[in-house]
Amino acid sequence: MKIPQVKGTRDFYPPEMAVRNWIIDGWKRVSRRNGFEEYDGPIFERLEMYQIKSGDEIADQLFSFQDRGGRNLAIRPEITPTLARMVNQQINSLPRPIKWFSVPRLCRAERPQKGRLREFFQWNIDIIGEDNVRADADIIFTTVDYLRYAGLTEEDIIVKISSRRMLAAVLKEIGVPQGSLDSLYVILDKKNKLPDDTFEKMLDELLRDSGMVSKVRTFMELENIQQIEDMFGRQEAFNELVELMKFLDSMGIGDYYRFDPGIVRGLAYYTGIVFEVYDKASELRAICGGGRYDNLLKDFGGPAISATGMGMGDCVLEILLKEKGLLDVPELKSGLDYFIARVPTIIAFGDNRTPLSEAVKLAAELRKMNKSVDVSYKLSGLGKQLKEAASRNTEKCLIIGEEFEDGKLVVKDMATGEQESVDMKLFLSGLSSKSDR
Ligand code: HAM
């Protein structure tokens, strides 16, 4: 019976695994150089954890189940609630600010589409315990730092920034009742994903006031803070946006961002600055998204401590890097350091030593020196063994032949085809002096 793959999941054969590792290595390296420490949590949590504050969209996409004790659990669709729970648990002993990163495997029962799957990896960076807008600037800088590290430039990507606080103030000015804000955020977040008339209909159904709907629509189209100020008056939340942008300019990423009131974020817990990164051609879904969430720790029973962070999935990123020819994964080209071949016509050397026993012994010694080495399982002709070595992307072939009796190996450079006979002891001592372990 053939069992098909589950919809929205991926199999990582070695080439795909090399790409995944390469992406994750980059995330980790850039996290560390920006001062973040790694953490992780469990792959499943109590179901209610995602029902409290993630919002209906995430709650509808949960893979949930009951354990044998009848407890309702869910596979994590994001790691931010786990982070809040973990930090709350040790809040008195953790030095602040807490700057942590993680690369969890997440599951969401979304409709699979380009860049959105049911299982994916997501880089998270979060700063907890810092109200200063410089923390938001650090999150955005670290995000851009990685995207630049991967080879993308301001020609390829754009960080779109807004503020939930400002949005709330403007919507209040427009007359939207406080109680409708959370539902309105969800609709506004969908603006670019929905046909225009569906978006309009959803606004109509929620607000039931055509004047309000038209003002909300006008606001969503504005292009700079000045226009908002002209229409809705100066809002307190503008100051932090202006300050944030100044920091980003000082950090040298002024060409990478723009203000965009259309950025709302779908998750319910955001309270302040919010941002998403897109490909500049706007052909793909968001590369990543994040923002400030100052109430989540308190909502999870902890103290009122502010937080800001970002999540970036591997799917859109990989598509974009591939499109731009930037998937330059060294592991895809690399193979073995050495392949040990043996001349098949030699049956044995003295002292019960066979070419095979010597080949596996030599392989074990080289592996101790941290070299990647293999020996064919088949005793075929030398030509076939060399072919196998080539198919494994081998750098050098070590041939055990007649001269092995005199302590010599033939070393064949697989790129140039050149070969020479070398003293085995000298060869090994030369390697061990270079070896790092
Ligand atoms: P999010 O907007 O739900 O935020 O997801 C952030 C990113 O994760 C998306 O921009 C996308 O790259 C990736 N992603 C989300 N869903 C999928 C999917 N089904 N398939 C592939 N990739 C996906 C959060 O998750 C927040 N917890 C981020 C955060 C951390 N905010 C503060 N700290």
Residues whose N, C-alpha, C, O or C-beta is under 5 A from the ligand:
A	BS01	HAM	E78 T80 R108 E110 G115 R116 L117 R118 F120 Q122 N124 I125 A286 I287 C288 G289 G290 G291 G309 M310 G311 M312 G313 C315
